């Protein structure tokens, strides 16, 4: 079981990873928590709270048109992984962050992103290829 405060802290960390700036991440998390206030006040302290917050957060981040980070002009192997991660398409970035970084089970991650499991797995494979094989 997770405490709501822990879940919000994790979603904040997730938003900082995905968003293009700390201010944008904090604003999105605040908006999500504010929008989900009635759900939070009902004190659902289980995975459904985590899933609900991540889904709302992913929806809001995906709706934004945040450009890939343009830092570093070196070849892919010389660039820090975070730069290559930030250059991924948003769909791939969200899938990779949920499954690989946040270690959310694939069925839950697919549910959060509202996509089939096969699509999620394909995005993870594409992300790994784009980040580590180029």
C-alpha positions in Angstrom: 0.0 0.0 0.0 1.1 3.5 -0.7 0.4 6.6 1.2 -1.1 9.5 -0.9 1.9 11.7 -0.1 4.3 9.1 -1.4 2.3 8.6 -4.5 2.2 12.4 -5.2 6.0 12.5 -4.6 6.5 9.8 -7.1 4.3 11.4 -9.7 6.2 14.7 -9.2 9.5 12.9 -9.8 7.9 11.3 -12.9 6.7 14.7 -14.2 10.2 16.2 -13.7 11.6 13.4 -15.8 9.1 13.8 -18.7 8.4 17.6 -18.7 10.7 20.1 -20.4 11.2 22.2 -17.2 10.8 21.9 -13.5 8.2 24.7 -13.5 6.2 22.9 -16.1 6.4 19.6 -14.2 5.3 21.2 -10.9 2.5 23.0 -12.6 1.2 19.8 -14.2 1.4 17.9 -11.0 -0.4 20.6 -9.1 -3.1 20.7 -11.8 -3.5 16.9 -11.6 -3.7 16.8 -7.9 -6.2 19.7 -7.9 -8.3 17.9 -10.5 -8.2 14.7 -8.5 -8.9 16.3 -5.2 -12.2 14.6 -4.6 -10.6 11.2 -5.3 -7.7 12.0 -3.0 -10.0 13.1 -0.2 -11.8 9.8 -0.3 -8.5 8.3 0.9 -8.1 5.6 -1.7 -4.7 4.3 -0.6 -4.1 1.6 -3.1 -2.8 1.1 -6.7 -5.9 2.7 -8.1 -4.8 6.1 -6.7 -1.4 5.7 -8.3 -2.9 4.5 -11.6 -5.4 7.4 -11.6 -2.7 10.1 -10.9 -0.3 8.6 -13.4 -3.0 8.4 -16.1 -4.0 12.0 -15.5 -0.4 13.1 -15.5 0.4 11.2 -18.7 -2.7 12.6 -20.5 -1.7 16.2 -19.6 2.0 15.7 -20.5 1.1 14.0 -23.8 -1.2 16.9 -24.7 1.6 19.4 -24.4 3.9 20.0 -27.3 7.2 19.9 -25.5 10.0 19.8 -28.0 12.9 17.4 -27.5 15.9 18.8 -25.7 18.4 20.2 -28.2 21.4 19.9 -25.9 24.6 18.3 -27.2 25.6 17.9 -30.8 27.8 14.9 -30.3 27.1 11.4 -31.6 24.5 9.3 -29.6 27.1 7.3 -27.7 28.7 10.5 -26.3 25.5 12.0 -25.1 24.2 11.3 -21.6 21.3 8.9 -21.6 18.9 11.6 -20.3 19.5 13.7 -23.4 18.7 10.7 -25.6 15.6 9.9 -23.4 14.3 13.5 -23.8 14.6 13.2 -27.6 12.2 10.2 -27.7 8.7 10.9 -29.0 6.4 11.7 -26.1 4.5 8.4 -26.5 7.7 6.4 -26.2 9.0 8.5 -23.4 5.9 8.0 -21.3 5.9 4.2 -21.9 9.6 3.9 -21.1 9.4 6.0 -18.0 6.4 4.1 -16.6 7.8 0.7 -17.2 11.6 1.0 -17.0 12.1 3.9 -14.6 9.0 3.7 -12.4 8.9 -0.1 -12.6 5.1 -0.1 -13.1 3.9 -3.5 -14.3 3.2 -3.6 -18.1 -0.5 -4.3 -17.7 -0.9 -1.3 -15.4 1.3 0.9 -17.6 -0.8 -0.1 -20.7 -3.9 0.8 -18.7 -2.5 4.1 -17.6 -1.7 5.0 -21.2 -4.9 3.5 -22.6 -3.1 1.3 -25.1 -2.9 -2.5 -25.7 0.0 -4.4 -24.1 1.5 -5.1 -27.5 1.7 -1.4 -28.3 3.3 -0.7 -25.0 5.9 -3.4 -25.6 6.6 -2.1 -29.1 7.2 1.4 -27.7 9.6 0.1 -25.1 11.5 -1.8 -27.8 11.6 1.3 -30.0 12.8 3.4 -27.1 15.6 1.1 -26.2 16.7 0.9 -29.9 16.5 4.7 -30.3 18.4 5.4 -27.0 21.1 2.7 -27.0 21.6 1.3 -30.5 22.0 4.5 -32.6 
